[in-house]
């Protein structure tokens, strides 16, 4: 019996040493693996900034006169919340939402003009890098002459001081109805 206890004790000691040896190898493996993973993550670590989701619709309604007729002009500006603008700068990635504005001109119950504006309308007039990163920010009514409604617009790159202003007109009658002309692009950056 005494010999059996000694054999069991020796077996436990030997198996315990072998277990600790395996544990040590496993710990070394885990430490090496963790270090490699941390190093890879640090090399690829990217800070991602998402622009706040915009749920507000900015609406401007005013009465304008065309001849002696009173018309209602409504401008609605809103975020598309589409995450379509992505700017990557080294390990810094910014994701923004494009915006749009809807212009509606009515006379009593008749809709004279209904147009949706976004930055694509001004693409040919803007620098390609600015266009890729910009957002249509403002559309303001400026007046009416002959068969066109005149507006002032603003395009900007979020979180920068890159801002361009422009003027544009929308034809509301004749065969050019809904056509847009733009001009006078001005860098308003601070």
N, C-alpha and C positions, 0 to 999 in steps of 0.2 A: 504494500500500500504506500509505503514511504517512497519507494522508487517511482511509483505512478505519479504521485504528487510532484516529485522532482522533475519528471519528464514533462508534465503539464506546465509546470512553472517555467522550465527552459523553453518549451514551445511558445508560451506566451511572450517571453522576453524576446525571442528571435522574431516572432511574427510582429511584435510591437516595433522592433527596430526597423524591420522591412517596411512597415506601414508608415513610420515617420520618414523614411528615406523617400518613399513614393510621394508623401505629402510635400516634402521639400522640393522635389522635382516639379510637382504640380504647381506649387507656389511660384517657383522661378519661371515656369512657363506662363502662368497667368500674369505675372508682373511684366515680363517681356512683351506679351501680347497686348496688355493694357497700354504700355508705353507706345507701342507701334500704333495702336488705334488712336490714342490721344494726339500723337504727332501728326497722323494723317488728318484728323479732325481740325487741328489747329491750322494746317496748311490749307484746308478747304473751307474753313469757317467763314461764313458769309453773314453779315448783318443784313436782315431784310426789314425794310420799313414799308408798311402799308399805309396809304393815305386813308384818312377817316372816310367811312361810308357816308355819303350825303343823302339824307332823306328829305331835305327841304326843297321846295319848289319856290323860286322867287318869281313873283307875278307882278307885272306892271300893267295896269289898264288905264287907258285915257281916251277921251273923246277928241277926234280931230275932224276938221271940216274939209271936205273936198267940194269945191264950189259952195253951194248953199246947203248941201246935204251933210248931216252929222253922221259920222262913222265911229265905230268903236275899234280901237287898236289894242290888242292884248299881246304882251310879250311874256312868255314863260321860260325861265331858265332852270335847268335841273342837271344833276349828275347822272351819268349813265351807269355808274357803279359796275363797270365792266373790267376793271383792272387791265386795261389795254395798253397803258403806257408803262414801260419797264425801262429803267435806267440802271445800268450796271457800271459801277466805278470801282475797280479792284475787288475788294471783298465787301463792298457795300452795294446793296440792291434796293432800289426804290420802286414801288409799284403804285401807280396813280390811276385815277378814273377820268375818262374823258367826259366832257359836258356837251350839252346841246341846248339850243334855244328854239322855241316855237313861236312864230309870228302869225297872228290871225287878225285879219281885217274884215269886219262885218258891217253891213248896212241893214238895220232892222233885223230881219231873220236870214238875210242872204249873206253867204260867205263869199267875199270878194277875193281874198287871198289867204292861203294857208301854206306856210313854208317852215321847214325844219332846217335850222342851221347847225353845222358843226365845223370843226377845224378843216375837214377835207375840202370844203368849198374854197379855202384860201391856200391850198397846198402849193399851187404853182407860183405864188407870190412870196413864199417864205423859204428861207434857208433850210435845206433838208434836215440838218441836225436839230435845228430849232423846231421845225415841224414835227419831227419824231417825238420830241419830249413835251410839246406845248399842249395847253388846254384852252379852249374858248371860254373866256371868263365873263365878258360883259357884252351886252347888246343894248344900246340906248337909241331911242327914236330921236332923229335930228330935224326932220322936216319933210315937206312934200313939195315936189315941183313936177309939173306936167304929168307924166304917167308913172312916176317913181316915188317910192318911199325911201327916204335917206336915213341911214343909221351910222352910229359910231360903234366900233367893236374893239375888244381887247383880247389879246392872247398872251399867256404867260407860262413860264416853266415853274411848276410848284417848287417851293423851298429855295428859290433863287431870286435874283433881282432882274432876270431877263423878262422884259415885257415889251410887247409891240402893240401899238394902236393902229387902227386903220379906219377907213370910211368905206361904206358900201351902200348900194342902192338895189332895191328889188322892184322890178316892173310889176304893176298890179293890173294893168290892162293892155290892150293891143296884142299883137301876135307874139310879143316878147314876155307875156305874163309869166311870172315866177322865175325869170332869168335874173341872175345876180351879177352885178359889176362891182369890183372893189379897186381901191386906189389909196394913195397917200399913206403908205406904211411908214410908221415912225417908231424908232427905238426909244422907248420910254424908260429904259433901265436906269436905276438910281446910281 
